């Protein structure tokens, strides 16, 4: 844009640069002093926020990325595990023996919880309907968080079972092998008992009744 001002031709031309340069107070003062007027200027106040991530936040992001990559490992278990060479066996001293134990009495509020837990396990495939001659009772155990765990009382079955004999390692030797290690880890399987499949021929021995 061009116009006359005090007998002089004045031309106003916009900035054609596609980049903006941020300057501080000293640089701005120097720039103004070295420029002949008249001139116009547009000033913006830029507010910058510096976000510093702590080491814990960075570690959390790495853990979340790791969990996302292997999310199949941490998913809610559905169904029973595949057949493997070490499926659990129940060898009886007398294979003709049959375990039948009288049911325990449960209060009404526990019966409702039993129905709920049985329904969840049926839906997930952990248990199935059975017409086995074996029958073990269940026991309801209250957890620390107030919820209930349904346990099967297999004590009578255990009395008739041939025990697996695996010599325990010497604890002192295991501690010696740790040496000067500073970091220790352990493997805790979720729903550990449900991670081991029962041999098909022995499933009938694990039958239980709720009512």
N, C-alpha and C positions, 0 to 999 in steps of 0.2 A: 504494500500500500504506500502511495506517495502523496504528499501534500506540502503546502507552503507554510513556513513558520518563520515570522520576523524577516521576511524577505529571502529566506533560504529554502531550498528544496530538501524536504526530509523524506527519507525512504525507510519504511518499516518492513523488515523481513523476518519471518519466523525461523526458528531453529530447524535446520534440515537434518541434523544428526539423529540417528536412530538409537543412540546410547545416551545415558545420563551418567554424569559423574558427581559423586557425592563429595562435597568439600567441607572442611571445617571452618570455624570463625576466622582464623588467621588467613587461610587461603582465600576466603570470600572477601575480606578487607583488601587484600593485595590485588585481587581481580578488579574490584571496583575502583581502586585508586589508579589502576593502569588503563582504565577505559574512559574515553572521552564521551561526555554526555551531549545531548540528553539521551536517556535510555529508559527502558521499562524492564522490570524484572518480576517474575512470579516465584514466590517462595512457598515451599511445602515443608511442613514439619513431619519428619519421618520418625515413628516410634518403633524401635527394634527391640525384640525380646530375645534374650539369650537363654536357651534351654540347655542345661547341663544334665546329662544322664549319669546317674551314679553307677558304680560298679555292680550293685545289686540289680538295678534295672536292666543293665546290659546282659547280665547273667540270666535274668528272667526271660529276656527275649530269646536268648540262645536255647534255653530249656523248652520254651513254647515251640520254637522251630523244630527241635528234636522230637517232641511229643507229636507234633503234626506230621512229621515225616514217618514215624512209626506208630501212627494212631491205631492201626489194626491190632497192635499188642495190648492197647489199653481200652479197647472197646468192651462193652458189657458182654460177658460170655453168653452165648446162645447155643443150645444143643450140647452134645457130649463130644469129647475129643475123639480124634481118629484112632483106629486100632493100631497098636504098636506091639513090638516084640516083648515088652515088659508089662503088658496088661496085668492088673492085679488078679491073683487067684486065691480062692478060699479052699484049702485042702482040709477035709475033715478026717478025724481019726477013724471014724466009722461013717462011710458015705451013705449008709442006710439010715443014719440018725436024722431026726427032724426036730427043729427047734420051734416050740410053741410056748410063748410066755403070755400070761394074763395081762390085759391092758391096764394102764394106770388111769385113775380118775382125774379129770381136769375141770376146773371151774369154767363157767360160761364164757367169761371174757377171754380165756385162753383158747377155747374152742373156736371162737371167731378168728383169732389169730392163726390157729392151725389151718383152718379152711383157706385163709388168705395165702399162707406160705405154701401149702400144697398146690394151690392153683397156680402160683408163680412158678414153682418148680416143674409142674406139668407142662406149662406153656413154654418154658425154656428147654424142655426135653431132658432135664436131669433125671426125672423119675418117670415111670409109666405104670399103667394099670397092670395088676398081677393077680393070678389065681393060684399062686404058689402055696404049698402046704406049710411053708415056713411062716412064722409070724413073730416079729419082735415089737415091743412097745416103744412109744416115743416119750421124750421128756422135754418140757419147755424150760429153757434157761434164759433168764433176763440179762440183757447186756448192760454195760455201764451207761449207755445213752438212753436207756429206758425201753428199747425195742426188744423183741424176742427172737431167740434162736431155737429152731426145732432140732433136737438131737434124737438119734435112735439108740436105744439101750441094747447093745449087742453083747452084753456080758455073757449071757448064756451061750451064744454062738461062739464067742471067743474061747470058752472052756472046752468046746469040742473041736477046736481048730488046731491043726499042726502048726506050731509057731515057726515063723521064719527066724533063722539064727544068723545075725550079722554082727560079728565082733565090733565093739565100739573102738574108735581110735583113742589113743592116749592123749588126754587133754594137754598135758605138759609138753608133749612133743609138738602138738599143733601150735601152742604158744611160742615155742622156740623157733618154729619155721617162720613166724611173723617177722622176726629179726627187728630191724630198725624202721619198720614201716610206720608211717604216720597217718595213713588213710586206710580205713577198713570199710568193707562193703559186705552186704548180704543180699541174697535173693529171696524175696517173699512173694510167692505166687498168690494171685488173687483167687479166692475160693479154691484153695489148694487141693482139697479132697475131690473137687470136681474136675481137676486137671488129669487125673489118672482113671483110665477106663477099666471097668470090671470085665473079666472074661465072660463071654456069653453064657457058658455052662454054669457059672457060679452066680449069675444075677438073681436067680430064684432064691438063693440063700439069704439075700439081703432084704427080703420082703418085710414090710412093717405095716401095722394097722394104726389108724388114728381114732376109730370109734367102731 
